[in-house]
């Protein structure tokens, strides 16, 4: 299956009141786990790189080729979208040139007029090449690639204005945050989500999907969320499984070569795959 830009996938999700998961990759194991989960559940999936992960892995072109080659080597037959997560203006332009199928231009930290104008430019550049675009309005709490948001609610009027640029999906702040949610988190603001969804028919995106209770995610999807981003939960699952492997002393089993990185990383990789499969179930993504 060749990579696709995701427009048809997410428009159907908005119409059908389900969501498609967007999962961040950080290396080969992450990539295989995410793609394997999609294949086993026979569902479309979005695999994305943050600017920081792409730098760690060796650049956007390498990331794209890694995903393309892994799709081929694993015989993946479900639709896969290759996406830039939380890209700034320069990163979005670079990924358009490299050949990503979808890019997020995150201008929420800019004055709104500048966010708007740069979003228009990215939409023009991307759509000329059949690449889909995600924009952000309001602030997603927490820190992502050095951009910190306090979790402010998105303005309905700003959401309408940004959607009118022709973006293919829109991330909106509704009290969600990146990373681990604090104990005093107040939950998602469904009133604001309903207000935005009533005015914006563009598929809406829920960032910071890790740690939000299932019932809140399901309700958000019923109100118009079509794409849910997950990263931290996969990282935590990987760390937990790897820790258990080491604490059990398997890495010290010389006869079984438990120190072999392929064995050392296998439990964590499987934990990522199971986490992705679980969230696909939460999101109600139908099998193809």
C-alpha positions as CSV (number, residue, x, y, z in Angstrom):
1,X,0.0,0.0,0.0
2,X,1.4,3.4,-1.0
3,X,1.3,6.2,1.5
4,X,-1.8,8.4,1.2
5,X,-2.6,12.0,2.3
6,X,-5.4,11.1,4.6
7,X,-8.1,13.5,3.4
8,X,-10.6,10.8,2.5
9,X,-9.8,8.9,5.7
10,X,-10.4,11.8,8.0
11,X,-13.4,13.2,6.2
12,X,-15.1,9.8,6.5
13,X,-14.1,9.7,10.2
14,X,-15.8,13.0,10.8
15,X,-18.9,11.9,9.0
16,X,-19.0,8.5,10.7
17,X,-18.2,9.8,14.2
18,X,-15.2,7.7,14.8
19,X,-11.5,8.7,14.9
20,X,-8.2,7.5,13.4
21,X,-5.2,7.3,15.6
22,X,-2.0,9.3,15.0
23,X,1.0,7.7,16.6
24,X,4.5,9.1,16.9
25,X,7.5,7.1,15.8
26,X,10.9,7.5,17.4
27,X,12.9,4.7,15.7
28,X,12.7,1.4,13.7
29,X,11.0,-0.5,16.6
30,X,8.3,2.2,17.0
31,X,7.7,2.2,13.3
32,X,7.3,-1.6,13.1
33,X,5.1,-1.6,16.2
34,X,2.7,1.1,14.9
35,X,2.5,-0.4,11.4
36,X,2.1,-3.9,12.8
37,X,-0.8,-2.8,14.9
38,X,-2.6,-1.2,12.0
39,X,-2.1,-4.3,9.9
40,X,-3.3,-6.6,12.6
41,X,-6.5,-4.5,13.2
42,X,-6.9,-3.9,9.4
43,X,-7.4,-0.2,10.0
44,X,-5.9,3.0,8.5
45,X,-3.3,4.8,10.6
46,X,-1.3,8.0,10.7
47,X,2.4,7.7,11.7
48,X,4.1,10.9,12.5
49,X,7.4,12.5,13.5
50,X,7.9,15.5,15.7
51,X,10.7,17.9,14.8
52,X,12.7,16.5,17.7
53,X,12.3,12.9,16.8
54,X,13.2,13.6,13.2
55,X,16.4,15.3,14.3
56,X,17.2,12.4,16.5
57,X,16.5,9.9,13.8
58,X,18.6,11.7,11.1
59,X,16.3,14.0,9.3
60,X,12.9,14.1,7.6
61,X,14.0,12.4,4.5
62,X,15.4,9.4,6.4
63,X,12.2,9.2,8.5
64,X,10.1,9.1,5.3
65,X,12.2,6.4,3.7
66,X,12.2,4.4,6.9
67,X,8.4,4.3,6.9
68,X,8.2,3.7,3.2
69,X,10.7,0.8,3.3
70,X,9.1,-0.7,6.4
71,X,5.7,-0.7,4.8
72,X,7.3,-2.6,1.9
73,X,9.3,-5.0,4.0
74,X,6.4,-5.8,6.3
75,X,3.9,-6.2,3.5
76,X,1.6,-3.5,4.9
77,X,-1.7,-3.3,3.0
78,X,-3.7,-0.7,5.0
79,X,-3.6,3.0,4.2
80,X,-0.8,4.9,6.0
81,X,-0.4,8.6,6.3
82,X,3.1,10.0,6.9
83,X,2.7,13.2,8.9
84,X,4.8,16.0,10.5
85,X,3.6,16.6,14.0
86,X,3.9,20.2,15.5
87,X,6.1,21.5,12.8
88,X,7.1,25.1,12.6
89,X,7.0,27.1,9.3
90,X,10.5,25.9,8.2
91,X,9.9,22.3,9.1
92,X,6.5,22.2,7.3
93,X,8.1,23.6,4.2
94,X,10.9,21.1,4.4
95,X,8.6,18.1,4.8
96,X,6.5,19.3,1.8
97,X,9.7,19.3,-0.3
98,X,10.8,15.9,1.1
99,X,7.5,14.3,0.3
100,X,5.6,13.8,3.5
101,X,1.9,13.1,2.7
102,X,0.7,15.4,5.5
103,X,2.1,18.2,7.5
104,X,1.1,20.1,10.6
105,X,2.0,23.8,10.8
106,X,1.8,24.7,14.4
107,X,1.6,28.5,14.6
108,X,-0.4,28.7,17.9
109,X,2.5,30.5,19.6
110,X,2.5,33.3,17.0
111,X,0.2,36.3,16.9
112,X,-3.0,35.0,15.3
113,X,-2.6,37.2,12.2
114,X,0.8,35.7,11.6
115,X,-0.4,32.2,12.3
116,X,-3.2,32.8,9.7
117,X,-0.9,34.1,7.0
118,X,1.7,31.4,7.4
119,X,-1.1,28.7,7.5
120,X,-2.3,30.1,4.1
121,X,1.1,29.9,2.7
122,X,1.6,26.3,3.9
123,X,-1.8,25.3,2.5
124,X,-0.9,26.7,-0.9
125,X,2.4,25.0,-1.0
126,X,1.1,21.6,0.2
127,X,-2.1,21.4,-1.8
128,X,-0.1,22.1,-5.0
129,X,1.5,18.7,-4.3
130,X,-1.5,16.9,-3.0
131,X,-0.3,17.1,0.6
132,X,-2.8,17.6,3.4
133,X,-2.4,20.2,6.1
134,X,-3.2,20.4,9.8
135,X,-3.2,23.7,11.7
136,X,-3.7,24.6,15.3
137,X,-5.8,27.2,17.1
138,X,-5.7,27.8,20.8
139,X,-2.9,26.3,22.9
140,X,-2.3,22.6,23.7
141,X,-0.9,22.5,27.2
142,X,2.5,21.1,28.0
143,X,5.7,21.3,26.0
144,X,6.3,19.9,22.5
145,X,9.6,20.5,20.7
146,X,10.3,23.6,22.9
147,X,6.8,25.1,22.3
148,X,5.0,25.4,25.6
149,X,1.2,25.9,26.0
150,X,-0.8,26.4,29.1
151,X,-3.9,24.7,27.6
152,X,-6.0,27.7,26.8
153,X,-9.3,27.1,25.1
154,X,-9.5,27.8,21.4
155,X,-11.5,30.8,20.2
156,X,-14.5,29.7,18.1
157,X,-14.1,32.7,15.8
158,X,-10.4,32.0,15.3
159,X,-11.1,28.3,14.6
160,X,-13.6,29.4,11.9
161,X,-11.1,31.8,10.4
162,X,-8.3,29.2,10.4
163,X,-10.5,26.5,8.9
164,X,-11.5,28.9,6.1
165,X,-7.9,28.8,4.8
166,X,-8.6,25.3,3.5
167,X,-6.7,23.3,6.0
168,X,-7.6,19.6,5.9
169,X,-7.8,19.1,9.7
170,X,-7.8,21.5,12.7
171,X,-6.2,21.0,16.1
172,X,-8.0,23.0,18.8
173,X,-7.2,23.5,22.4
174,X,-10.0,22.2,24.6
175,X,-8.1,21.8,27.9
176,X,-5.9,19.0,26.6
177,X,-2.2,18.9,27.3
178,X,0.9,17.0,26.1
179,X,2.7,14.6,28.3
180,X,1.5,13.1,31.6
181,X,-1.7,14.7,32.9
182,X,-1.5,16.2,36.4
183,X,-3.8,15.0,39.2
184,X,-5.6,18.3,39.3
185,X,-6.4,18.3,35.5
186,X,-10.0,19.6,35.0
187,X,-10.8,17.4,32.0
188,X,-11.8,18.3,28.4
189,X,-14.0,21.3,27.9
190,X,-16.9,19.7,25.9
191,X,-18.9,22.9,25.7
192,X,-16.1,24.6,23.7
193,X,-15.7,21.5,21.5
194,X,-19.4,21.5,20.7
195,X,-19.2,25.2,19.9
196,X,-16.3,24.7,17.5
197,X,-17.8,21.6,15.9
198,X,-21.0,23.4,15.2
199,X,-19.2,26.1,13.2
200,X,-16.3,24.1,11.7
201,X,-17.0,21.0,9.5
202,X,-13.3,20.3,9.0
203,X,-12.1,17.2,10.8
204,X,-11.0,18.2,14.3
205,X,-7.8,16.9,16.1
206,X,-7.3,16.0,19.7
207,X,-3.7,16.4,20.7
208,X,-2.4,15.0,24.0
209,X,-4.4,11.9,23.7
210,X,-2.2,10.0,26.2
211,X,-3.8,9.8,29.6
212,X,-7.2,11.2,28.8
213,X,-9.8,8.7,30.3
214,X,-11.5,6.5,27.6
215,X,-14.9,7.9,28.3
216,X,-13.8,11.5,27.6
217,X,-12.1,10.4,24.4
218,X,-15.2,8.6,23.2
219,X,-17.3,11.6,24.0
220,X,-14.9,14.0,22.2
221,X,-15.1,11.7,19.1
222,X,-18.9,11.8,19.2
223,X,-18.7,15.6,19.1
224,X,-16.4,15.9,16.1
225,X,-12.9,14.8,16.9
226,X,-11.6,12.7,14.0
227,X,-7.9,12.3,14.8
228,X,-6.4,11.5,18.1
229,X,-2.7,11.9,18.8
230,X,-0.9,9.4,21.0
231,X,2.8,9.4,22.0
232,X,3.4,9.4,25.7
233,X,1.4,6.3,26.4
234,X,3.5,4.4,23.9
235,X,6.7,5.7,25.5
236,X,5.5,4.7,29.0
237,X,4.5,1.2,27.8
238,X,7.9,0.8,26.1
239,X,9.8,1.9,29.3
240,X,7.7,-0.3,31.6
241,X,8.2,-3.5,29.5
242,X,11.9,-2.8,29.0
243,X,12.4,-2.2,32.8
244,X,10.6,-5.5,33.6
245,X,12.9,-7.3,31.2
246,X,16.0,-5.9,32.8
247,X,14.8,-6.2,36.4
248,X,14.1,-9.9,35.7
249,X,17.8,-10.3,34.7
250,X,17.1,-11.4,31.2
251,X,19.7,-9.1,29.8
252,X,22.3,-10.9,31.9
253,X,21.5,-14.3,30.6
254,X,24.6,-14.9,28.5
255,X,23.7,-18.3,27.3
256,X,20.4,-16.9,25.8
257,X,22.2,-13.8,24.6
258,X,19.6,-11.7,26.5
259,X,21.8,-8.7,26.0
260,X,21.2,-8.7,22.3
261,X,19.5,-5.4,21.5
262,X,16.9,-7.3,19.4
263,X,15.9,-9.3,22.4
264,X,16.3,-6.4,24.8
265,X,14.0,-4.2,22.8
266,X,11.4,-6.8,21.8
267,X,9.2,-6.6,25.0
268,X,9.0,-2.8,24.7
269,X,8.2,-3.0,21.0
270,X,5.4,-5.5,21.6
271,X,4.1,-3.2,24.4
272,X,3.9,-0.3,21.9
273,X,2.0,-2.5,19.4
274,X,-0.5,-3.6,22.1
275,X,-1.0,0.0,23.2
276,X,-1.7,1.2,19.6
277,X,-4.2,-1.7,19.1
278,X,-5.9,-0.8,22.3
279,X,-6.3,2.8,21.3
280,X,-7.5,1.9,17.9
281,X,-10.3,0.1,19.7
282,X,-11.1,3.1,21.8
283,X,-11.3,5.4,18.8
284,X,-13.8,3.1,17.1
285,X,-11.8,2.9,13.9
286,X,-13.6,0.5,11.6
287,X,-11.8,-2.4,9.9
288,X,-11.4,-2.0,6.1
